[in-house]
Amino acid sequence: MNRSLCPEPESDNLRWPDLLASIYPIVEEVVRFVAHRHRLSPDDATELGSLVRYKLVEDDYHVLRSFQNRSSLKTYLTTVVSRVWLDWQVTRRGKWRPSVAAKRLGDTAVRLEQLLVRDRLTFPEACETLRQNIGVRASSTQLDHLRASLRFRPRPVMCSLEEVDQSQCVAIQPPASDSSISLASRRALHQAMAKLPATERRLLTLRFVQGWTVSRIARHLGLDQKATYRQFTRIYRTLRASIEPRRSSPESQDGGSDTHTRSGHLKLRVSEGS
């Protein structure tokens, strides 16, 4: 086993963090490589990096302890990061198996179906990935004919509401009567926000003024993502409780001209000094 990755027992607790710090540039390089190979967005690449860093320190640095010098450290880390990415995909989208039609058409058809169905790439992106990462020499026309021979079935995917295109979801569209907010309700909203702690006003600023997703806010502030979702839920509940009593008042009927809406949805305007 590689001695550089096998500290003496008495110095274990001191050397493993130092070792991880020393190889961190290699870890970052490998994460960028895997993210580029799978055409991840900047946010997804950041999320992958966070998962990898957690994996490396999990179970008392088990991943580093398991390195047996059978390959270069960079090759070993590439395998580790790739498996983290695969586990992440399974968690987000479930396990994927090639269809019978894809297997019958060959390896290229299987990889094409994988990119289109499991990884949800567009057809041009899938073609480029096949050429760059796998060395497929087929033309776009040939790959298009291959795609036409495959039968794609929609797969249910669990995701947060942050990732949903609400314009395509009739079930979560607000009623027409809720597309505006009265002047009295807006005043009640601002009064309720003024009573919030500064930290919660900061969250609202990042979410509605800066337009950040909840996951990005959690990463930026070093918060637990699930806890951040729950905190936003509590904030929304507090604000809703302040607005609802005003919505049935007579004044709510003449406030339609004093609203800020976009695509039928209310866009809250908040500031840290509210």
Rosetta silent file (secondary structure, phi, psi, omega in degrees, C-alpha in Angstrom):
SEQUENCE: MNRSLCPEPESDNLRWPDLLASIYPIVEEVVRFVAHRHRLSPDDATELGSLVRYKLVEDDYHVLRSFQNRSSLKTYLTTVVSRVWLDWQVTRRGKWRPSVAAKRLGDTAVRLEQLLVRDRLTFPEACETLRQNIGVRASSTQLDHLRASLRFRPRPVMCSLEEVDQSQCVAIQPPASDSSISLASRRALHQAMAKLPATERRLLTLRFVQGWTVSRIARHLGLDQKATYRQFTRIYRTLRASIEPRRSSPESQDGGSDTHTRSGHLKLRVSEGS
SCORE:     score description
SCORE:     0.000 S_00000001
   1 L     0.000  145.825 -178.703    0.000    0.000    0.000 S_00000001
   2 L   -60.862  119.575 -175.950    1.188    3.498   -0.750 S_00000001
   3 H   -65.370  -29.023 -179.164    2.997    4.680    2.371 S_00000001
   4 H   -65.838  -19.657  178.532    2.118    8.320    1.702 S_00000001
   5 H  -107.533   17.489 -179.934   -1.529    7.358    2.253 S_00000001
   6 L  -132.024   76.108  178.861   -0.847    5.204    5.308 S_00000001
   7 L   -62.649  155.843  174.997    0.058    7.343    8.309 S_00000001
   8 L   -63.990  146.498 -175.907    1.297    5.658   11.433 S_00000001
   9 H   -53.189  -39.821 -176.431   -1.561    4.799   13.840 S_00000001
  10 H   -69.522  -18.557 -179.036   -0.393    7.240   16.506 S_00000001
  11 H  -112.593   11.571 -176.278   -0.431   10.136   14.051 S_00000001
  12 H   -52.573  -54.052 -173.210   -3.551    9.097   12.115 S_00000001
  13 H   -64.545  -22.209 -179.039   -5.859   11.833   13.337 S_00000001
  14 H   -89.358  -34.241 -170.175   -3.271   14.489   12.573 S_00000001
  15 H   -89.431  -29.517 -178.120   -2.051   13.368    9.173 S_00000001
  16 H   -63.596  -44.967  175.622   -5.189   12.466    7.264 S_00000001
  17 H   -60.600  -38.532  178.253   -6.564   16.052    7.170 S_00000001
  18 H   -65.687  -39.016  179.232   -3.096   17.276    6.152 S_00000001
  19 H   -63.584  -45.113  178.944   -2.916   14.625    3.455 S_00000001
  20 H   -60.789  -40.530  178.566   -6.317   15.617    2.068 S_00000001
  21 H   -62.944  -35.789 -177.385   -5.233   19.264    2.023 S_00000001
  22 H   -72.218  -30.294 -178.664   -2.075   18.334    0.092 S_00000001
  23 H   -99.023    5.219 -176.892   -3.953   16.437   -2.643 S_00000001
  24 H   -56.845  -40.844  176.913   -6.823   18.918   -2.821 S_00000001
  25 H   -57.526  -37.076  178.356   -5.611   20.455   -6.146 S_00000001
  26 H   -67.216  -41.089  178.876   -5.744   16.969   -7.703 S_00000001
  27 H   -60.028  -45.618 -179.834   -9.253   16.437   -6.321 S_00000001
  28 H   -63.306  -39.500  178.706  -10.424   19.746   -7.805 S_00000001
  29 H   -63.751  -42.240 -179.884   -8.872   18.894  -11.172 S_00000001
  30 H   -66.961  -41.087  178.798  -10.606   15.506  -11.236 S_00000001
  31 H   -61.737  -42.875  177.757  -13.972   17.031  -10.267 S_00000001
  32 H   -62.706  -39.207  179.713  -13.663   19.560  -13.121 S_00000001
  33 H   -63.532  -48.033 -179.183  -12.779   16.743  -15.521 S_00000001
  34 H   -65.903  -39.857  178.769  -15.782   14.591  -14.539 S_00000001
  35 H   -62.759  -41.238  178.893  -18.112   17.614  -14.589 S_00000001
  36 H   -68.257  -39.745 -178.504  -16.915   18.539  -18.093 S_00000001
  37 H   -63.340  -35.117 -179.131  -17.193   14.961  -19.323 S_00000001
  38 L   -99.510    8.851  173.660  -20.832   14.773  -18.224 S_00000001
  39 L    56.256   48.614  179.916  -21.596   18.342  -19.319 S_00000001
  40 L   -78.568  149.042  174.815  -22.751   19.465  -15.877 S_00000001
  41 L   -71.419  162.791  178.463  -24.020   22.977  -15.284 S_00000001
  42 H   -55.297  -40.874  179.326  -21.933   25.244  -12.999 S_00000001
  43 H   -65.549  -42.209  179.146  -24.384   24.673  -10.131 S_00000001
  44 H   -67.715  -35.692  177.269  -24.317   20.894  -10.604 S_00000001
  45 H   -64.305  -39.699  176.689  -20.521   20.931  -10.819 S_00000001
  46 H   -64.654  -41.361  178.462  -20.393   22.806   -7.509 S_00000001
  47 H   -63.700  -41.638  177.541  -22.799   20.310   -5.980 S_00000001
  48 H   -60.809  -43.440  178.154  -20.662   17.413   -7.226 S_00000001
  49 H   -59.210  -39.928  178.767  -17.577   18.993   -5.642 S_00000001
  50 H   -64.969  -42.020  178.997  -19.406   19.262   -2.315 S_00000001
  51 H   -64.208  -39.834 -179.702  -20.448   15.602   -2.472 S_00000001
  52 H   -66.192  -43.883  179.579  -16.896   14.513   -3.289 S_00000001
  53 H   -62.114  -38.290  176.531  -15.393   16.498   -0.414 S_00000001
  54 H   -65.989  -41.711 -179.136  -17.888   14.921    1.967 S_00000001
  55 H   -61.333  -36.332 -176.515  -17.136   11.460    0.575 S_00000001
  56 H   -70.658  -28.444  179.889  -13.403   11.912    1.151 S_00000001
  57 H   -99.710   -8.238 -178.182  -13.806   12.693    4.858 S_00000001
  58 H   -63.546  145.778  176.062  -16.707   10.293    5.449 S_00000001
  59 H    53.629   47.042  175.775  -16.127    7.340    7.773 S_00000001
  60 H    57.234   49.709  175.702  -12.790    8.658    9.041 S_00000001
  61 H    61.890   40.404 -176.502  -11.233    9.157    5.550 S_00000001
  62 H   -60.103  -39.192 -178.087  -12.171    5.642    4.413 S_00000001
  63 H   -61.630  -44.605  179.504  -11.709    6.467    0.720 S_00000001
  64 H   -68.231  -36.652  179.164   -8.130    7.629    1.232 S_00000001
  65 H   -65.926  -26.043 -175.621   -7.364    4.681    3.511 S_00000001
  66 L   -82.844   -8.586  179.584   -8.581    2.292    0.822 S_00000001
  67 L   -66.957  125.579 -174.680   -6.043    3.445   -1.772 S_00000001
  68 L  -117.666   18.177  174.434   -3.670    0.499   -2.434 S_00000001
  69 L    61.566   27.753  176.833   -1.288    1.990   -4.997 S_00000001
  70 L   -84.686   -8.364  176.645   -2.603   -0.240   -7.798 S_00000001
  71 L  -152.061 -179.472  175.102   -2.848    2.819  -10.025 S_00000001
  72 L   -70.223  157.043  179.722   -1.884    6.470   -9.864 S_00000001
  73 H   -61.319  -38.185 -179.128   -3.643    8.564   -7.239 S_00000001
  74 H   -64.434  -40.718  177.986   -5.263   10.678   -9.966 S_00000001
  75 H   -64.294  -42.479  178.692   -6.710    7.584  -11.661 S_00000001
  76 H   -61.092  -45.470 -179.949   -8.019    6.323   -8.326 S_00000001
  77 H   -66.580  -33.549  176.286   -9.655    9.668   -7.543 S_00000001
  78 H   -61.974  -41.390  176.985  -11.208    9.783  -11.025 S_00000001
  79 H   -64.444  -42.710  179.800  -12.876    6.447  -10.295 S_00000001
  80 H   -62.166  -48.358 -178.362  -14.061    7.697   -6.901 S_00000001
  81 H   -64.221  -38.993  179.016  -15.515   10.936   -8.311 S_00000001
  82 H   -63.489  -38.989  179.259  -17.193    9.064  -11.178 S_00000001
  83 H   -70.734  -35.626  174.795  -18.877    6.702   -8.739 S_00000001
  84 H   -61.174  -43.078  179.271  -20.011    9.637   -6.594 S_00000001
  85 H   -63.133  -42.608  179.631  -21.558   11.150   -9.709 S_00000001
  86 H   -63.730  -43.728  177.979  -23.289    7.859  -10.586 S_00000001
  87 H   -61.881  -38.103  178.684  -24.675    7.490   -7.061 S_00000001
  88 H   -64.184  -41.356  178.854  -25.898   11.076   -7.237 S_00000001
  89 H   -63.263  -42.027  179.476  -27.663   10.366  -10.533 S_00000001
  90 H   -63.011  -40.445  179.358  -29.368    7.292   -9.073 S_00000001
  91 H   -63.711  -40.846 -176.449  -30.530    9.344   -6.087 S_00000001
  92 H   -79.232  -38.926 -167.930  -31.930   12.096   -8.307 S_00000001
  93 H  -125.031   -1.821 -178.680  -33.341   10.082  -11.205 S_00000001
  94 L    82.226  168.562 -179.303  -33.471    6.443  -10.172 S_00000001
  95 L   -73.023  148.307 -178.746  -31.655    3.520  -11.713 S_00000001
  96 L  -124.857  137.287  175.320  -31.542    3.283  -15.495 S_00000001
  97 L  -130.130  140.955 -179.191  -31.292    0.194  -17.702 S_00000001
  98 L   -64.937  149.129  178.799  -31.043    0.171  -21.508 S_00000001
  99 L   -75.162  164.592  178.181  -34.103   -0.884  -23.435 S_00000001
 100 H   -62.288  -39.066 -179.788  -34.278   -4.097  -25.435 S_00000001
 101 H   -63.318  -41.347  179.996  -34.330   -2.067  -28.665 S_00000001
 102 H   -65.759  -42.257  177.838  -31.137   -0.219  -27.714 S_00000001
 103 H   -60.972  -40.008 -179.087  -29.342   -3.450  -26.837 S_00000001
 104 H   -66.118  -32.231 -177.182  -30.380   -4.944  -30.166 S_00000001
 105 H   -85.144  -10.623  174.585  -29.016   -1.913  -32.063 S_00000001
 106 L   112.078  178.225 -174.330  -25.598   -2.013  -30.398 S_00000001
 107 H   -62.293  -39.470 -178.937  -23.344   -0.097  -28.015 S_00000001
 108 H   -62.865  -40.157  178.373  -23.759    3.266  -29.738 S_00000001
 109 H   -65.177  -38.496  178.946  -27.541    3.041  -29.405 S_00000001
 110 H   -64.036  -45.951 -179.961  -27.208    2.144  -25.715 S_00000001
 111 H   -66.072  -38.065  178.194  -24.954    5.118  -25.026 S_00000001
 112 H   -63.837  -44.994  178.469  -27.208    7.441  -27.029 S_00000001
 113 H   -63.126  -38.556  178.549  -30.269    6.276  -25.111 S_00000001
 114 H   -61.251  -45.246 -179.026  -28.378    6.714  -21.832 S_00000001
 115 H   -67.681  -37.562 -176.776  -27.465   10.310  -22.652 S_00000001
 116 H   -79.708  -39.297 -173.198  -30.952   11.209  -23.847 S_00000001
 117 H   -93.183  -52.465 -176.487  -33.050    9.368  -21.241 S_00000001
 118 H   -77.387  -48.212 -176.126  -30.949    9.095  -18.094 S_00000001
 119 L   -86.630  -10.629  175.391  -28.761   12.198  -18.433 S_00000001
 120 L    57.451   40.037  173.995  -31.506   14.227  -20.156 S_00000001
 121 L   -82.400  156.305  171.828  -29.194   15.856  -22.674 S_00000001
 122 L   -73.348  164.783 -178.063  -30.546   17.421  -25.817 S_00000001
 123 H   -60.949  -45.096  176.745  -29.888   15.533  -29.046 S_00000001
 124 H   -60.296  -39.687  178.388  -27.070   17.898  -30.187 S_00000001
 125 H   -64.249  -41.171  179.288  -25.454   17.641  -26.738 S_00000001
 126 H   -63.937  -41.583  178.448  -25.704   13.845  -26.824 S_00000001
 127 H   -61.605  -44.978 -179.777  -24.112   13.732  -30.297 S_00000001
 128 H   -64.561  -39.050  178.489  -21.239   15.949  -29.178 S_00000001
 129 H   -65.215  -40.875  178.245  -20.703   13.846  -26.037 S_00000001
 130 H   -61.490  -38.937 -178.437  -20.593   10.649  -28.085 S_00000001
 131 H   -74.676  -44.403 -173.760  -17.955   12.136  -30.368 S_00000001
 132 H   -75.967  -42.296 -172.422  -15.803   13.796  -27.723 S_00000001
 133 H   -96.067  -26.312 -174.981  -15.915   11.218  -24.920 S_00000001
 134 H  -114.948  -16.607  178.840  -16.506    7.920  -26.707 S_00000001
 135 L    81.015   23.058  178.360  -15.043    8.541  -30.153 S_00000001
 136 L   -69.023  132.145 -176.780  -18.199    7.755  -32.129 S_00000001
 137 L  -102.939    2.097 -179.456  -17.675    8.724  -35.785 S_00000001
 138 L   -65.756  147.176  178.847  -21.283    8.493  -36.940 S_00000001
 139 L   -76.090  167.163  178.305  -22.783   11.628  -38.468 S_00000001
 140 H   -62.469  -35.044  178.727  -25.659   13.527  -36.890 S_00000001
 141 H   -64.970  -43.188  178.531  -27.963   12.151  -39.573 S_00000001
 142 H   -64.302  -41.050  179.066  -26.980    8.570  -38.745 S_00000001
 143 H   -67.781  -32.803  178.105  -27.449    9.193  -35.032 S_00000001
 144 H   -66.769  -40.245  176.332  -30.839   10.773  -35.718 S_00000001
 145 H   -63.778  -37.553  178.541  -31.925    7.631  -37.598 S_00000001
 146 H   -65.643  -41.655  177.793  -30.669    5.596  -34.640 S_00000001
 147 H   -61.932  -38.949 -178.959  -32.667    7.760  -32.239 S_00000001
 148 H   -65.164  -23.467 -179.847  -35.785    7.258  -34.376 S_00000001
 149 L   -82.045  -11.715 -179.404  -35.388    3.487  -33.953 S_00000001
 150 L   -93.622  148.544  177.875  -35.512    3.797  -30.159 S_00000001
 151 L  -110.631  110.495 -177.545  -38.739    3.989  -28.201 S_00000001
 152 L   -92.073  130.544  174.754  -38.485    6.460  -25.371 S_00000001
 153 L  -111.021  135.535  179.585  -40.805    6.133  -22.425 S_00000001
 154 L   -62.652  138.453  179.661  -41.200    9.025  -19.973 S_00000001
 155 L  -114.546  127.776  177.518  -39.574    8.336  -16.615 S_00000001
 156 L   -65.434  138.854 -178.010  -40.876    9.958  -13.423 S_00000001
 157 L  -130.226  130.283  175.827  -38.189   12.046  -11.753 S_00000001
 158 L   -83.822  130.318  179.484  -38.155   13.393   -8.205 S_00000001
 159 L  -153.308  165.839  177.637  -36.998   16.986   -8.037 S_00000001
 160 L   -81.425  161.847  178.904  -37.492   20.131   -6.020 S_00000001
 161 H   -64.577  -19.116  178.248  -39.953   22.814   -7.069 S_00000001
 162 H   -63.522  -26.495 -175.029  -36.927   25.011   -7.837 S_00000001
 163 H   -95.768   -0.451 -174.840  -36.256   22.814  -10.899 S_00000001
 164 L   -91.038  135.064  172.108  -39.844   22.780  -12.212 S_00000001
 165 L   -81.697  100.142 -173.188  -40.957   24.903  -15.145 S_00000001
 166 H   -65.009  -22.586  179.198  -44.156   26.214  -13.586 S_00000001
 167 H   -67.063  -18.879 -179.672  -45.479   27.429  -16.940 S_00000001
 168 H   -99.799    3.520 -175.356  -45.839   23.761  -17.932 S_00000001
 169 L  -117.845   99.332 -177.603  -47.581   22.699  -14.706 S_00000001
 170 H   -65.147  -33.177 -172.850  -51.282   23.518  -14.665 S_00000001
 171 H   -64.646  -25.826 -176.760  -51.742   22.036  -11.190 S_00000001
 172 H  -109.107   11.088  174.866  -49.597   24.671   -9.503 S_00000001
 173 L   -73.175  136.024  178.308  -50.780   27.680  -11.458 S_00000001
 174 L   -72.706  150.970  176.209  -52.474   30.231   -9.173 S_00000001
 175 L   -60.583  157.904 -178.049  -56.130   31.114   -9.841 S_00000001
 176 H   -59.953  -33.361 -177.751  -56.788   34.221  -11.923 S_00000001
 177 H   -70.425  -15.653 -178.794  -58.136   36.029   -8.850 S_00000001
 178 H   -98.714    7.450 -176.178  -54.755   35.557   -7.095 S_00000001
 179 L   -76.911   -5.885  177.901  -52.682   37.112   -9.872 S_00000001
 180 L  -134.561  163.154 -179.730  -52.673   40.459   -8.122 S_00000001
 181 L  -131.745  135.156 -173.998  -52.256   41.664   -4.569 S_00000001
 182 L   -71.581  163.288  177.761  -54.092   44.584   -3.008 S_00000001
 183 H   -60.447  -41.004  179.678  -52.447   47.695   -1.635 S_00000001
 184 H   -62.959  -40.129  179.610  -53.537   46.704    1.883 S_00000001
 185 H   -67.863  -37.169  178.524  -51.978   43.275    1.467 S_00000001
 186 H   -65.057  -39.760  177.473  -48.748   44.775    0.168 S_00000001
 187 H   -63.892  -42.980  179.055  -48.583   47.036    3.201 S_00000001
 188 H   -63.088  -36.940  179.272  -49.227   44.075    5.484 S_00000001
 189 H   -64.070  -46.831 -179.584  -46.493   42.139    3.677 S_00000001
 190 H   -65.745  -36.366  176.835  -43.908   44.876    4.144 S_00000001
 191 H   -65.233  -40.242  179.326  -44.887   45.268    7.794 S_00000001
 192 H   -66.415  -39.158  179.855  -44.493   41.521    8.324 S_00000001
 193 H   -67.641  -33.232  179.881  -41.087   41.525    6.605 S_00000001
 194 H   -65.492  -24.418 -179.989  -39.926   44.410    8.761 S_00000001
 195 L   -86.789   -9.633 -179.433  -40.544   42.243   11.825 S_00000001
 196 L   -72.423  151.527  173.389  -38.440   39.354   10.472 S_00000001
 197 L   -62.043  156.004 -178.096  -34.888   38.837   11.778 S_00000001
 198 H   -58.412  -35.043 -179.124  -32.115   40.246    9.584 S_00000001
 199 H   -65.160  -37.767  179.877  -31.006   36.723    8.639 S_00000001
 200 H   -73.667  -35.307  174.774  -34.444   35.871    7.263 S_00000001
 201 H   -64.048  -35.362  176.955  -34.653   39.162    5.329 S_00000001
 202 H   -62.903  -41.511  177.769  -31.251   38.262    3.867 S_00000001
 203 H   -62.387  -43.141  179.102  -32.647   34.915    2.684 S_00000001
 204 H   -64.807  -36.228  178.329  -35.606   36.643    1.027 S_00000001
 205 H   -63.035  -47.049 -179.772  -33.265   39.118   -0.676 S_00000001
 206 H   -64.991  -36.211 -175.560  -31.142   36.348   -2.170 S_00000001
 207 H   -75.953  -46.259 -170.428  -34.212   34.368   -3.211 S_00000001
 208 H  -104.192  -26.460  177.328  -36.447   37.045   -4.735 S_00000001
 209 H   -89.768  -49.511  179.405  -34.166   39.998   -5.556 S_00000001
 210 L   -79.216  -20.662  178.214  -31.044   38.130   -6.633 S_00000001
 211 L    76.934   23.259 -179.064  -33.103   35.261   -8.061 S_00000001
 212 L   -78.628  151.855  172.052  -30.981   32.515   -6.469 S_00000001
 213 L   -77.258  161.633  179.919  -32.281   28.987   -5.963 S_00000001
 214 H   -63.761  -38.455  179.786  -32.629   27.669   -2.421 S_00000001
 215 H   -63.699  -38.776  178.809  -29.843   25.136   -3.013 S_00000001
 216 H   -68.018  -38.941  178.269  -27.483   27.892   -4.148 S_00000001
 217 H   -61.314  -44.031 -179.197  -28.366   30.017   -1.116 S_00000001
 218 H   -61.909  -42.664  179.462  -27.620   27.101    1.209 S_00000001
 219 H   -65.768  -42.527 -176.769  -24.224   26.486   -0.415 S_00000001
 220 H   -64.024  -38.176 -176.971  -23.339   30.186   -0.378 S_00000001
 221 H   -94.681   -0.333  179.704  -24.193   30.604    3.303 S_00000001
 222 L    69.622   35.999 -177.866  -22.841   27.224    4.386 S_00000001
 223 L  -105.980  159.365  173.049  -26.262   25.974    5.510 S_00000001
 224 L   -70.519  131.140 -172.930  -27.866   22.560    5.369 S_00000001
 225 H   -64.777  -45.431 -179.418  -30.028   22.491    2.228 S_00000001
 226 H   -63.894  -40.179  178.352  -32.998   20.649    3.749 S_00000001
 227 H   -64.436  -34.545  178.606  -32.955   22.914    6.784 S_00000001
 228 H   -67.031  -40.614  175.355  -32.907   25.948    4.473 S_00000001
 229 H   -59.578  -43.490 -179.795  -36.002   24.689    2.642 S_00000001
 230 H   -65.410  -36.580  179.185  -37.752   24.261    5.992 S_00000001
 231 H   -65.486  -41.503  176.739  -36.694   27.770    7.051 S_00000001
 232 H   -62.287  -39.059  178.756  -38.168   29.256    3.868 S_00000001
 233 H   -60.866  -41.147  178.038  -41.384   27.334    4.535 S_00000001
 234 H   -65.560  -39.769  178.846  -41.607   28.899    7.994 S_00000001
 235 H   -64.040  -45.256  179.281  -40.968   32.376    6.559 S_00000001
 236 H   -60.658  -40.441 -179.229  -43.671   31.919    3.902 S_00000001
 237 H   -63.586  -41.027  179.042  -46.106   30.714    6.560 S_00000001
 238 H   -63.518  -45.681 -179.391  -45.402   33.780    8.690 S_00000001
 239 H   -67.423  -38.563 -179.504  -45.882   36.181    5.782 S_00000001
 240 H   -64.342  -39.659  179.800  -49.010   34.390    4.581 S_00000001
 241 H   -63.698  -28.366  178.968  -50.568   34.625    8.021 S_00000001
 242 H   -79.301  -27.422 -175.297  -49.992   38.389    7.929 S_00000001
 243 H   -89.358  -40.759 -171.522  -51.537   38.834    4.470 S_00000001
 244 H   -52.882  -43.379 -179.246  -54.554   36.497    4.530 S_00000001
 245 H   -60.740  -23.512 -177.583  -56.693   38.577    6.963 S_00000001
 246 H   -85.720  -17.413 -171.197  -56.409   41.563    4.593 S_00000001
 247 H   -71.671  -22.585 -179.455  -57.418   39.735    1.409 S_00000001
 248 L   -94.091    0.068 -178.820  -61.103   39.661    2.268 S_00000001
 249 L   -75.862  153.889 -179.860  -61.270   43.362    3.183 S_00000001
 250 H   -57.948  -30.873 -176.841  -63.122   45.829    0.855 S_00000001
 251 H   -66.034  -21.293 -177.624  -59.861   47.659    0.205 S_00000001
 252 H   -71.365  -11.816 -177.671  -58.492   44.571   -1.505 S_00000001
 253 H   -82.639  -16.789 -175.126  -60.872   45.124   -4.423 S_00000001
 254 H  -115.167   20.931 -177.682  -59.265   48.353   -5.668 S_00000001
 255 L  -101.803   10.833 -174.440  -55.609   47.489   -5.466 S_00000001
 256 L   -65.164  -26.086 -177.092  -55.242   45.859   -8.877 S_00000001
 257 L   -83.003   -9.138 -176.486  -53.454   48.853  -10.388 S_00000001
 258 L  -113.629   57.210 -175.929  -50.789   48.897   -7.694 S_00000001
 259 L  -129.099  161.082  173.941  -49.256   45.482   -8.213 S_00000001
 260 L  -125.273  108.110 -179.916  -46.050   43.974   -9.492 S_00000001
 261 E  -128.946  157.278  175.967  -46.608   40.761  -11.428 S_00000001
 262 E  -144.537  118.597 -179.052  -44.677   38.770  -13.982 S_00000001
 263 L    56.349   36.491  176.652  -46.303   36.011  -16.035 S_00000001
 264 L    79.910    2.439 -178.671  -49.225   35.914  -13.620 S_00000001
 265 E  -114.247  139.742  176.170  -47.011   35.290  -10.587 S_00000001
 266 E   -70.787  131.413  175.035  -46.353   37.711   -7.737 S_00000001
 267 L  -112.061  110.458 -178.240  -42.731   38.750   -7.496 S_00000001
 268 L   -69.476  137.460  175.684  -41.888   39.933   -4.025 S_00000001
 269 L  -107.878  110.443 -178.113  -39.684   42.990   -3.771 S_00000001
 270 L  -128.574  160.391  176.209  -37.648   42.842   -0.610 S_00000001
 271 L  -143.212  159.274 -176.663  -34.529   44.477    0.632 S_00000001
 272 L   -65.567  -25.272 -178.765  -32.201   43.851    3.533 S_00000001
 273 L   -93.043    9.292 -176.361  -33.217   47.108    5.115 S_00000001
 274 L   -59.763    0.000    0.000  -36.967   46.410    4.928 S_00000001
